[in-house]
Amino acid sequence: MVFDELTAMITNQLKATLEKVTREARLVEDLGADSANVMVLIMDIEDHYGIQVEDSAITSLKTVGDVVDYIEEKTK
């Protein structure tokens, strides 16, 4: 469920195709995100899930799977 919701956010924000958004897809290298895209995505995630993404965690969120795992851990 988190993956599907995140996929919708990513395809909306980055204009990436659904086929490109996999757990292994890297946000910057594979999906074309820049720092501004990442910050907007983080804000969308915070709003949607009611969580606070720590600045220190942002640099470790490289792939879609990393982000899904982070969200699932924070929303347990």
C-alpha distances in whole Angstrom, upper triangle without the diagonal:
4,5,5,6,9,10,11,13,14,15,17,18,20,20,19,18,15,17,18,14,14,13,17,17,19,19,23,24,22,20,23,22,25,26,25,22,21,22,21,17,18,19,16,14,16,17,13,12,16,17,19,19,22,25,25,22,21,24,22,19,20,17,13,13,15,13,10,12,14,11,10,14,15,12,13
4,5,5,6,8,10,11,12,14,15,16,18,19,18,18,15,17,17,13,13,11,15,15,17,16,20,22,20,18,21,19,22,22,22,19,17,19,17,14,14,16,13,10,13,14,11,10,13,13,16,15,19,21,22,18,18,20,18,15,16,14,11,10,12,9,6,9,10,8,7,11,12,10,12
4,6,5,6,9,10,10,12,14,15,16,17,15,15,12,13,13,9,9,8,12,12,14,14,18,19,17,15,18,17,21,21,21,18,16,18,18,14,15,17,14,12,15,16,13,13,16,16,18,17,20,22,22,18,18,19,18,14,15,12,8,8,11,9,6,9,11,10,10,13,14,13,15
4,5,5,6,9,10,11,12,14,15,15,14,13,10,12,13,10,10,11,14,14,16,16,19,21,18,16,19,18,22,23,22,19,18,20,18,14,16,17,14,13,16,16,13,13,17,18,20,19,23,24,25,21,20,22,21,17,18,15,11,11,14,12,10,13,15,12,13,16,17,16,17
4,5,5,6,9,10,11,12,14,15,14,14,12,15,15,12,13,13,16,16,17,15,19,21,19,16,19,18,20,21,20,17,16,17,15,12,13,14,11,10,13,13,9,10,14,15,17,17,20,22,23,20,19,21,20,17,18,15,11,13,14,11,10,13,14,11,12,15,15,14,16
4,5,5,6,9,10,10,12,13,12,13,11,14,13,9,11,10,13,12,13,12,15,18,16,13,16,14,17,17,17,14,13,14,13,9,11,12,10,8,12,12,10,11,14,14,16,15,18,19,20,17,15,18,17,13,14,12,8,10,11,8,7,11,12,10,11,15,14,14,17
4,5,5,6,8,10,10,11,9,9,7,10,10,6,8,10,12,11,13,11,15,16,14,11,14,14,17,18,18,14,14,16,14,11,13,15,12,11,15,16,13,14,18,18,19,18,21,22,23,20,18,19,19,15,15,12,8,11,13,11,10,13,15,13,14,18,18,17,20
4,5,5,6,9,10,10,10,10,8,12,12,9,12,13,16,14,16,14,17,19,16,13,16,15,18,19,18,14,15,16,14,11,14,15,11,11,15,14,12,14,17,18,20,19,22,23,25,22,20,22,21,18,18,15,12,14,16,13,13,16,17,15,16,20,19,18,21
4,6,5,6,8,10,10,12,11,14,13,11,13,14,16,14,15,12,15,17,16,12,14,12,15,16,14,11,11,12,10,7,10,11,8,8,12,12,10,12,15,16,17,16,19,20,22,19,17,19,19,15,16,14,11,14,15,12,12,16,15,13,16,19,18,17,21
4,5,5,6,7,7,9,9,12,10,8,11,12,14,11,12,9,12,14,12,9,11,9,12,14,13,9,10,12,10,7,11,12,10,10,14,15,13,15,18,18,18,17,20,20,21,18,16,17,17,14,13,12,9,12,14,11,12,15,15,14,17,19,19,19,22
4,6,5,5,5,6,7,10,9,8,11,14,15,12,13,11,13,15,13,9,11,11,14,16,15,11,13,15,13,11,14,15,13,14,17,17,16,18,21,21,22,20,23,23,25,22,19,21,21,17,16,14,12,15,17,15,15,19,19,18,20,23,23,22,25
4,6,5,8,9,10,14,13,12,15,17,19,16,16,13,15,17,16,12,13,12,15,16,14,11,13,14,11,10,13,14,11,13,16,15,14,17,20,20,21,20,23,23,25,23,20,22,22,19,18,17,14,18,19,16,17,20,20,18,21,24,23,23,26
4,6,8,11,12,15,14,12,15,17,18,15,15,11,13,15,14,10,11,9,11,12,10,7,9,11,8,7,11,11,10,12,15,15,14,17,19,19,19,18,21,20,22,20,17,19,20,16,16,15,13,17,18,15,16,20,19,18,21,23,22,22,26
4,5,9,11,13,11,10,14,16,16,13,12,9,10,12,11,7,7,6,9,12,11,7,9,12,10,9,13,14,13,14,17,18,17,19,22,22,22,20,22,21,23,21,17,18,19,16,15,14,13,16,17,15,17,20,20,19,22,24,24,24,27
4,7,9,12,10,11,14,17,18,14,15,12,13,14,12,9,9,10,13,15,14,11,13,16,13,12,16,17,15,17,20,20,19,22,24,24,25,23,25,25,26,24,21,22,23,19,18,16,15,18,20,18,19,22,23,22,24,27,26,26,29
4,7,8,7,7,11,14,14,11,12,10,11,12,9,6,8,9,13,16,16,12,14,17,15,13,17,18,16,17,21,21,20,22,25,25,25,23,25,25,26,23,20,21,21,18,16,14,12,16,18,16,17,20,21,21,23,25,26,26,28
4,5,5,7,10,14,15,12,14,13,14,14,11,9,11,13,17,20,19,16,17,20,18,16,19,21,19,19,23,23,21,23,26,27,27,25,28,28,29,26,23,24,24,20,18,16,14,17,19,18,18,21,23,22,23,26,27,27,29
4,5,5,8,12,13,11,14,13,16,16,12,11,14,15,19,21,21,17,18,21,19,16,19,21,18,18,22,22,20,21,25,25,26,25,27,28,28,25,23,24,23,19,18,15,12,15,18,16,16,19,21,20,21,24,25,24,27
4,6,7,11,12,10,13,14,16,15,11,11,14,16,20,22,23,19,20,23,22,19,22,24,21,21,25,25,23,24,28,28,29,27,29,29,30,26,24,25,23,20,18,15,13,15,18,18,17,20,22,22,22,25,27,26,28
4,6,10,10,7,10,10,12,11,8,7,11,13,16,19,20,16,17,20,19,17,19,22,20,20,23,24,22,23,27,26,27,24,27,26,27,24,21,21,20,17,15,12,10,13,16,16,16,18,20,20,21,24,25,26,28
4,7,8,6,9,9,12,12,9,7,11,12,16,18,19,15,15,18,17,14,16,19,17,16,20,21,19,20,23,23,23,21,24,24,24,21,19,19,18,15,13,10,7,10,13,12,12,15,17,17,18,21,22,22,24
4,5,5,9,10,13,13,10,10,14,15,18,20,21,18,17,20,20,16,18,21,19,17,21,23,20,20,24,23,24,21,24,24,24,20,19,19,17,14,12,9,7,8,11,11,11,13,16,16,16,19,21,21,22
4,6,8,10,14,14,11,12,15,15,18,20,21,18,16,19,20,16,17,20,19,16,20,22,19,19,22,21,22,19,21,22,21,18,17,17,15,12,10,7,5,4,8,9,8,10,12,13,14,16,18,18,20
4,6,9,12,11,9,11,14,15,18,19,21,18,17,20,21,17,18,22,21,19,22,24,22,22,25,23,24,21,22,22,21,18,17,16,14,12,9,6,6,6,9,11,11,12,14,16,16,18,20,21,23
4,6,9,8,6,7,10,11,14,16,18,15,14,18,18,15,17,20,19,18,21,23,21,22,24,23,23,20,22,21,21,18,16,16,14,11,9,5,6,8,10,11,12,14,15,16,18,20,21,22,24
4,6,6,5,6,9,9,12,13,16,13,12,15,16,14,15,19,18,17,20,22,21,21,24,22,22,18,20,19,18,16,13,12,11,9,6,4,6,9,9,10,12,14,15,16,18,20,21,22,24
4,6,6,5,7,6,8,10,12,9,8,12,13,10,12,15,15,14,17,19,19,19,22,20,19,16,18,17,17,14,12,11,11,8,6,6,7,10,10,10,12,14,14,15,18,19,20,21,24
4,6,6,5,4,6,8,11,9,9,12,14,12,14,17,17,17,20,22,22,22,24,23,21,18,19,17,18,16,13,11,12,10,8,8,10,13,13,13,16,18,17,19,21,22,23,25,27
4,6,6,8,9,12,15,13,12,16,17,16,17,21,21,20,23,25,25,25,28,26,25,21,22,20,20,18,16,14,14,13,9,9,12,14,14,15,18,19,20,21,23,25,25,27,29
4,6,8,11,14,16,13,13,17,18,16,18,21,20,20,23,25,24,25,27,26,25,22,24,22,22,20,17,16,16,14,10,9,10,13,14,15,16,19,19,21,23,24,25,27,29
4,6,9,12,14,10,11,15,15,13,15,18,17,17,20,22,21,22,25,24,23,21,22,21,22,19,16,16,16,13,11,10,10,13,14,14,15,18,19,19,21,23,24,25,28
4,7,10,11,9,10,14,14,13,15,18,18,18,21,23,22,24,26,25,24,21,22,21,22,20,16,16,17,15,12,12,12,16,16,16,18,21,21,21,24,26,26,27,30
4,7,8,5,6,10,10,10,12,14,14,15,18,19,20,21,23,22,21,18,19,17,19,17,13,13,15,12,11,11,12,15,15,14,16,19,18,19,22,23,23,24,27
4,6,5,6,9,10,11,12,14,15,16,18,20,21,22,24,22,21,18,18,16,18,17,13,13,15,13,12,13,14,18,17,16,19,21,20,20,24,25,24,26,29
4,5,5,6,9,10,11,12,14,15,16,18,20,21,22,20,18,15,15,13,15,14,11,11,13,12,12,14,15,18,17,15,19,20,19,19,23,23,22,24,28
4,5,5,6,9,10,11,12,14,15,17,18,20,21,19,18,15,16,14,17,16,13,13,16,15,15,16,17,20,19,16,20,22,20,20,23,24,23,25,28
4,5,5,6,9,10,11,12,14,15,16,18,19,18,17,15,17,15,17,16,12,14,16,13,13,14,14,17,16,14,17,20,18,18,21,23,21,23,26
4,6,5,6,9,10,10,12,14,15,16,17,16,15,12,13,12,14,12,9,10,12,10,10,11,12,15,13,11,14,16,15,15,18,19,18,20,23
4,5,5,6,9,10,10,12,14,15,16,14,13,10,12,10,13,12,9,11,14,12,13,15,14,17,15,13,16,18,15,15,19,20,18,20,23
4,5,5,6,9,10,11,12,14,15,14,13,12,14,13,16,15,12,15,16,14,15,16,15,18,17,14,16,19,17,16,19,21,19,20,23
4,5,5,6,9,10,10,12,14,13,13,11,14,13,16,14,11,13,15,12,13,13,11,14,14,10,12,15,14,12,16,18,16,17,20
4,5,5,6,9,10,10,11,10,9,7,10,10,13,11,8,11,13,10,12,13,12,14,13,9,12,14,11,11,14,15,13,15,18
4,5,5,6,8,10,10,10,9,9,11,12,15,14,11,15,16,14,16,17,16,18,16,13,15,17,14,13,16,17,15,16,19
4,5,5,6,8,10,10,11,11,14,15,18,16,14,17,18,15,17,17,14,17,16,12,13,16,14,12,15,17,15,15,19
4,5,5,6,8,8,9,8,12,14,16,13,12,15,16,13,15,15,12,14,13,9,10,13,11,8,12,13,11,11,15
4,6,5,5,5,6,7,10,12,15,13,12,16,16,14,17,17,16,17,15,12,13,14,12,9,13,13,10,11,15
4,6,5,7,9,10,14,16,19,17,16,19,20,18,20,20,18,19,18,15,15,17,15,12,15,16,13,13,16
4,6,8,11,12,16,18,20,18,17,20,20,17,20,19,16,18,17,14,13,16,14,10,13,15,13,11,15
4,5,9,10,14,17,19,16,16,19,19,16,19,19,16,16,16,12,12,13,11,8,10,12,9,7,11
4,7,10,13,16,18,16,16,20,20,18,21,21,19,19,18,15,15,16,13,10,12,13,10,8,12
4,6,9,13,15,13,13,17,17,15,19,19,17,17,16,13,13,13,10,8,11,11,7,7,11
4,6,9,11,10,11,15,15,14,18,19,18,18,16,13,14,15,11,10,13,12,9,10,14
4,6,8,7,7,11,11,10,14,15,15,15,13,10,12,13,9,9,12,11,9,11,14
4,5,5,7,10,11,11,15,17,17,17,14,12,15,14,11,12,15,13,11,14,17
4,5,5,8,10,11,14,16,17,18,15,13,17,16,13,14,18,16,14,17,20
4,6,6,8,10,13,16,17,18,14,13,17,16,12,15,17,16,14,18,20
4,6,5,7,10,13,14,14,10,10,13,12,9,11,14,12,12,15,17
4,5,5,8,11,12,13,10,9,13,13,10,12,15,14,13,17,19
4,6,7,11,13,14,11,11,15,14,12,15,18,17,16,20,22
4,6,9,11,11,8,9,12,11,10,13,15,14,15,18,20
4,6,8,8,5,6,9,9,8,11,13,13,14,16,18
4,7,8,6,8,11,11,11,14,16,16,17,19,21
4,5,5,7,9,10,11,13,14,16,17,19,20
4,5,5,6,9,10,11,12,14,15,17,19
4,5,5,6,8,10,10,12,14,15,17
4,6,5,6,9,10,11,12,14,16
4,5,5,6,9,10,11,12,14
4,5,5,6,9,10,11,12
4,6,5,6,9,10,11
4,5,5,6,9,10
4,5,5,6,9
4,6,5,6
4,6,6
4,6
4
